Amino acid sequence: MRHLLAIRDLSADDLKEILALSEGAYTHVLQDKGVALYFEKPSARTRNSMEVASAQLGGHPMYLQPNELGIGSRESVEDVTRTLACYHAIIAARVFDHALLEQMAAVNAVPILNLLSGSDHPLQALADLLTIKQLVGRIEGVRIAFIGEANNVARSLAEACVLLGAELNVASPVGFGFGRPMLAVNQVVDPAEAVEGADIVYSDVWVSMGDEDSPDRRKAFAPYQVNSALMAKAPGARFLHCLPAHRGEEVTADVIDGPQSAVWKQAENRMHTARGAMLWLARGKA
């Protein structure tokens, strides 16, 4: 049985297959089947894209919150997983602790899909790759500059770039980069260095959901704003952002709302790659 918890769990062929399924024709492989959508963290794009993608495949999405399941408190993780498997063909979860997803997958009752965890965001990386392919015409050899904290979004993107041969430069303040070197990922402090020659410039919020905000944190990130001066160093680049965006903080309005921006294509692709991921999981179960 297949699970999709992190990009690093996939092979390059798996990743290519999911992207192909995201763009291709699809059938009602989930006809008359449920899709459990468990959310410990709220989300606009994740919930909407997953519900619509589930419906496109003929499935019935069901939104679930922690107080309804009592997972790990009222009932064990294993018992909740087995119960949901009685009704649903896929369990998709957006959680704080990645270990919870691993516990659910270990039951091996139905495929588990990571909608976001503290360490990984594979569905965002899938949408990013599909968008890059559509914008540039390829993924291999594309130069991507990620400006900001090396968070779960950056990590999944980095792992995907390694698999498919894209070049990733990550510019972060000291103390906010990856804790260890990552294969084929160039970590720098200067955002101008990361952006030079880039095909794609990518930004994320300075303070992610659940992280602690502080004046010191904002002071550290102030030089990492993606603005017209930074984009001018890569005049042919397109701008991406996983959203939600805070105009005037990590990105200026003239960039995210300007002609180089492709954030709405990227947001739409969350639905297409969610569908592709579920198709891939359904094929593995069959």
C-alpha positions in Angstrom: 0.0 0.0 0.0 1.2 3.5 -0.9 1.4 6.4 1.4 2.6 10.0 0.6 4.1 11.5 3.8 7.1 13.3 2.4 8.9 13.9 -1.0 11.9 12.0 0.3 9.8 8.8 0.4 9.3 9.0 -3.4 11.5 8.0 -6.2 12.1 10.2 -9.2 9.7 8.0 -11.2 7.0 8.3 -8.5 7.3 12.1 -8.7 7.1 12.1 -12.5 4.1 9.8 -12.4 2.2 12.0 -9.9 2.9 15.1 -12.1 1.7 13.3 -15.2 -1.5 12.2 -13.4 -2.0 15.8 -12.3 -2.1 17.0 -15.9 -3.8 14.0 -17.5 -7.4 12.8 -17.9 -9.0 11.2 -14.8 -11.9 8.9 -13.9 -14.1 8.5 -10.9 -11.7 6.1 -9.1 -13.1 7.2 -5.8 -16.8 6.8 -6.8 -19.0 6.3 -3.7 -15.9 6.3 -1.5 -15.0 8.7 1.3 -11.9 10.8 1.7 -11.2 11.8 5.3 -9.7 15.3 5.6 -8.3 15.8 9.2 -7.2 19.3 10.0 -5.3 20.3 13.1 -4.3 23.6 11.3 -6.8 25.6 9.2 -6.2 26.3 5.5 -7.9 28.0 2.6 -6.1 26.3 -0.3 -5.6 22.9 1.2 -9.2 22.3 2.2 -10.7 23.7 -1.0 -8.3 22.0 -3.3 -8.7 18.7 -1.6 -12.5 18.8 -1.4 -12.8 19.7 -5.1 -10.1 17.2 -6.2 -11.9 14.4 -4.2 -15.2 15.3 -5.9 -13.6 15.3 -9.3 -12.5 11.7 -8.7 -16.0 10.8 -7.6 -15.2 10.7 -3.9 -17.0 12.2 -0.9 -14.7 14.5 1.1 -15.4 14.8 4.9 -13.8 17.6 6.9 -12.7 16.5 10.4 -11.3 18.5 13.3 -9.4 17.4 16.4 -12.2 17.8 18.9 -14.3 15.4 16.8 -11.7 12.6 16.7 -9.9 13.0 20.0 -7.0 11.3 18.3 -4.3 10.3 20.8 -6.5 11.3 23.8 -10.0 9.9 23.6 -8.8 7.1 21.3 -5.5 5.8 20.2 -4.0 6.9 16.9 -4.3 3.3 15.7 -7.9 2.9 16.7 -9.0 6.2 15.0 -7.1 5.2 11.8 -8.8 1.8 11.7 -12.2 3.4 12.3 -11.7 6.0 9.5 -10.6 3.2 7.2 -14.0 1.6 7.6 -15.5 4.5 5.7 -12.8 6.2 3.7 -10.5 5.2 0.8 -7.9 7.8 1.8 -7.0 9.6 5.0 -5.5 13.0 4.4 -4.2 15.0 7.4 -2.8 18.4 8.1 -1.0 18.2 11.4 1.6 19.7 13.7 3.7 16.6 14.4 4.9 14.5 11.4 5.2 11.5 13.7 1.4 11.3 13.9 1.3 10.6 10.1 3.9 7.9 10.5 1.8 6.3 13.2 -1.3 6.3 11.0 0.7 4.9 8.0 2.1 2.1 10.2 -1.5 0.8 10.6 -1.5 0.3 6.8 -5.3 0.2 6.6 -5.7 2.8 3.8 -3.3 5.3 2.1 -2.3 8.3 4.2 -1.7 11.6 2.5 0.3 14.4 4.2 -1.5 17.8 3.7 1.2 19.5 5.8 3.2 18.7 8.9 5.8 20.6 10.9 8.6 19.2 8.8 7.1 18.6 5.4 4.6 20.0 2.8 4.7 17.5 -0.1 1.5 18.7 -1.8 2.9 22.2 -2.0 6.1 20.9 -3.6 4.0 19.0 -6.2 2.1 22.2 -7.1 5.4 24.1 -7.3 6.9 21.6 -9.7 3.9 21.5 -11.9 3.8 25.3 -12.1 7.5 25.5 -12.9 7.1 23.0 -15.6 4.3 25.0 -17.1 6.1 28.3 -16.9 9.6 27.2 -18.0 8.8 24.1 -20.1 10.9 21.8 -18.0 12.1 21.1 -14.4 15.6 19.7 -14.9 18.2 22.5 -14.9 15.8 25.2 -13.8 17.3 27.6 -11.3 15.1 28.4 -8.3 15.9 31.0 -5.6 14.0 30.4 -2.3 14.1 33.6 -0.2 13.3 33.1 3.5 13.3 30.5 6.2 14.2 27.0 5.3 10.9 25.6 6.6 8.7 22.7 5.7 7.8 24.3 2.3 11.5 24.8 1.5 12.4 21.3 2.6 9.9 19.5 0.4 10.8 21.8 -2.5 14.5 21.0 -2.0 13.9 17.2 -1.9 11.8 17.5 -5.1 14.6 19.5 -6.8 17.2 16.9 -5.9 15.0 14.1 -7.5 14.2 15.9 -10.7 17.5 17.8 -11.3 16.5 21.4 -10.6 19.0 23.8 -9.0 17.9 25.4 -5.7 19.5 28.3 -4.0 18.1 29.1 -0.5 18.8 32.5 1.0 18.1 32.7 4.8 19.2 34.8 7.7 21.8 33.2 10.0 20.1 30.6 12.2 17.1 30.2 9.8 18.6 28.0 7.1 18.6 24.2 7.0 20.2 22.7 10.1 22.4 20.4 8.0 23.7 20.5 4.4 21.3 19.2 1.8 22.4 17.5 -1.3 22.4 19.7 -4.4 21.0 22.7 -2.4 23.1 25.8 -2.2 22.5 27.7 1.0 23.6 31.4 1.2 22.9 34.4 3.4 22.7 37.1 0.6 19.4 37.1 -1.2 20.9 38.9 -4.2 23.4 36.0 -4.6 20.6 33.5 -4.6 18.5 35.4 -7.2 21.2 36.0 -9.7 20.4 34.1 -12.9 17.2 32.5 -11.4 14.3 31.3 -13.5 12.0 31.2 -10.4 12.1 33.4 -7.3 10.1 31.9 -4.4 9.1 33.5 -1.1 7.1 32.5 2.0 5.9 34.3 5.1 8.4 35.4 7.7 6.3 33.9 10.5 4.7 30.5 9.7 1.5 29.3 11.4 2.5 28.1 14.9 5.8 29.9 15.0 6.7 32.5 17.5 6.7 36.1 16.2 9.1 38.6 17.7 10.8 42.0 16.8 14.1 40.2 16.6 12.7 37.7 14.0 11.3 40.4 11.9 14.5 42.4 12.1 16.4 39.4 10.9 14.1 38.9 7.9 13.8 42.6 6.9 16.6 42.3 4.3 14.9 39.3 2.7 11.9 41.1 1.2 11.3 40.2 -2.4 10.8 43.6 -4.1 11.3 45.1 -7.5 15.0 45.8 -6.8 15.7 42.1 -6.0 13.6 40.9 -9.0 15.6 43.2 -11.3 18.6 40.9 -10.6 16.7 38.2 -12.4 14.6 40.1 -15.0 13.3 37.0 -16.8 12.3 35.2 -13.6 8.8 34.4 -12.5 7.6 34.9 -8.9 6.0 32.1 -6.8 4.6 32.2 -3.2 2.8 29.3 -1.4 0.3 31.8 0.2 -1.1 33.4 2.3 1.1 36.4 1.5 1.7 39.5 3.6 2.3 42.4 1.2 4.8 44.8 2.5 6.6 42.1 4.5 8.2 39.2 2.6 7.0 40.5 -0.8 5.9 43.9 -2.1 2.5 44.4 -3.9 4.1 45.4 -7.1 5.9 42.0 -7.3 3.1 39.6 -6.2 0.5 41.5 -8.2 2.8 42.3 -11.1 3.5 40.7 -14.5 6.3 38.3 -13.2 3.9 36.7 -10.6 2.4 33.3 -11.2 1.0 32.7 -7.7 -2.6 32.1 -8.9 -1.5 29.5 -11.4 0.4 28.0 -8.5 -2.6 28.1 -6.3 -4.8 26.5 -8.9 -2.3 23.7 -9.3 -2.8 22.7 -5.7 -6.1 21.2 -6.9 -4.6 19.4 -9.9 -1.7 17.9 -7.9 -4.0 16.9 -5.1 -6.0 15.0 -7.6 -2.8 13.5 -9.1 -1.6 12.5 -5.6 -4.9 10.7 -4.8 -4.9 9.0 -8.2 -1.3 7.7 -7.5 -2.4 6.5 -4.1 -5.5 4.8 -5.4 -3.4 3.0 -8.1 -1.0 1.7 -5.4 -3.8 0.3 -3.3 -5.4 -1.5 -6.3 
